[in-house]
């Protein structure tokens, strides 16, 4: 299966997580490319295969700065993502209770509104948990890929 990991990050943690997920998925035979959201447009969803959004949360529950233009372009272009298989890896910190993991939640809501097929539950890493986000994300992504691969073949 071909997977594009789209990364929204402020401090580089989401990019680190995406790199580890890429290695794990490639180890299972998938073809994976990591793309920072900095210059992405809605057209990125014209690529074949499945998509993983890997994003942190910043400020008052916002998507990271490098994801803002991409998020706004998706809202404006409103592409029909019917048939697109997507998963969301959200990074956050529960000490910010009111906005915990809102970056991932915002992407999930937007993608659902554009008719994307969300596979699995959104992963929500909590920086206050003491666990490494890359460890949790790799475990989650391998399960996500097992659920997604048969759907990708059928598409």
C-alpha positions in Angstrom: 0.0 0.0 0.0 1.2 3.5 -0.8 0.9 5.9 2.2 1.5 9.7 2.3 2.1 11.0 5.8 1.2 14.7 6.0 2.9 16.5 8.9 1.9 19.5 10.9 4.5 20.5 13.4 5.9 23.4 15.4 8.8 21.9 17.3 9.6 18.9 15.1 8.0 16.2 17.3 5.4 15.3 14.7 8.0 15.1 12.0 10.1 12.7 14.3 7.0 10.6 14.9 6.2 10.5 11.1 9.8 9.3 10.4 9.4 6.4 12.8 6.0 5.5 11.5 7.5 5.6 7.9 10.2 3.1 8.9 7.8 0.8 10.6 5.3 0.8 7.7 8.1 0.3 5.2 9.3 -2.6 7.3 5.9 -4.2 6.5 6.3 -3.6 2.8 4.4 -0.4 2.4 5.6 2.5 0.2 5.7 5.6 2.4 6.4 9.3 1.8 6.5 12.0 4.5 5.4 15.5 3.4 5.6 18.5 5.6 2.4 20.6 5.3 4.3 23.8 4.7 3.5 24.1 1.0 0.7 21.6 0.6 -2.5 22.3 -1.2 -5.8 20.3 -1.4 -4.5 18.6 -4.6 -2.2 16.5 -2.4 -5.2 14.2 -2.0 -5.0 13.4 -5.8 -2.1 11.2 -4.9 -2.8 7.4 -5.0 -3.0 5.4 -1.8 -3.9 6.2 1.8 -3.1 9.2 4.0 -2.0 9.7 7.5 -2.3 13.2 9.1 0.3 13.5 11.9 -0.1 16.8 13.7 0.5 18.5 17.0 -1.7 21.1 18.6 -0.5 24.6 19.2 -1.6 27.8 20.9 -5.3 27.9 21.8 -6.0 24.5 20.2 -4.9 25.5 16.8 -3.2 23.5 14.0 0.5 24.2 13.9 1.7 27.2 11.9 3.1 25.1 9.1 -0.4 23.5 8.7 -2.5 26.6 8.7 -2.4 27.4 5.0 -3.0 23.8 4.0 -6.0 23.6 6.4 -7.4 26.8 5.0 -6.9 25.6 1.4 -8.8 22.4 2.2 -11.6 24.5 3.8 -11.7 26.8 0.7 -11.3 24.3 -2.1 -13.7 21.7 -0.5 -12.3 18.8 -2.5 -14.6 15.7 -2.6 -12.4 13.1 -0.8 -14.9 10.3 -1.3 -12.9 7.0 -1.4 -9.8 8.5 0.2 -8.6 6.5 3.2 -7.3 8.6 6.1 -5.9 8.1 9.6 -5.1 10.8 12.1 -2.2 10.9 14.6 -2.8 13.7 17.1 -0.2 15.0 19.5 -1.1 17.1 22.5 -0.7 17.6 26.2 -3.6 17.1 28.6 -2.3 19.8 30.9 -4.2 22.0 28.4 -7.5 20.4 29.1 -9.7 22.7 27.0 -7.6 22.3 23.9 -6.1 18.8 24.3 -5.4 17.3 20.9 -7.5 19.8 19.0 -5.1 19.9 16.1 -5.8 16.3 15.2 -9.5 16.8 16.1 -9.8 19.7 13.7 -8.2 17.7 10.8 -10.4 14.8 11.5 -13.6 16.9 11.5 -12.6 18.7 8.3 -11.7 15.5 6.5 -15.0 13.9 7.5 -16.8 16.9 6.2 -15.0 16.4 2.8 -16.3 12.8 2.7 -12.9 11.1 3.4 -13.1 7.6 5.0 -11.5 7.7 8.4 -10.0 4.4 9.3 -9.7 3.6 12.9 -10.0 5.9 15.9 -7.9 9.0 15.9 -4.7 8.4 17.9 -4.3 10.9 20.7 -0.9 11.0 22.3 -0.6 12.8 25.6 2.8 14.4 26.3 2.0 14.3 30.0 1.6 10.5 30.0 5.4 9.8 30.1 5.2 7.6 27.0 7.1 8.4 23.8 4.8 9.6 21.0 6.8 7.7 18.4 6.3 4.4 20.3 2.6 4.8 20.5 2.3 6.1 17.0 4.2 3.1 15.5 2.0 0.6 17.3 -1.2 2.5 16.3 0.0 3.0 12.6 0.8 -0.7 12.2 -2.8 -1.6 13.3 -4.1 1.2 11.1 -2.3 -0.2 8.1 -3.7 -3.7 8.7 -7.2 -2.2 8.7 -6.5 0.1 5.7 -4.7 -2.2 3.3 -7.7 -4.4 2.4 -9.8 -1.3 1.8 -7.1 0.2 -0.4 -7.0 -3.0 -2.5 -10.8 -2.9 -2.9 -10.8 0.8 -4.0 
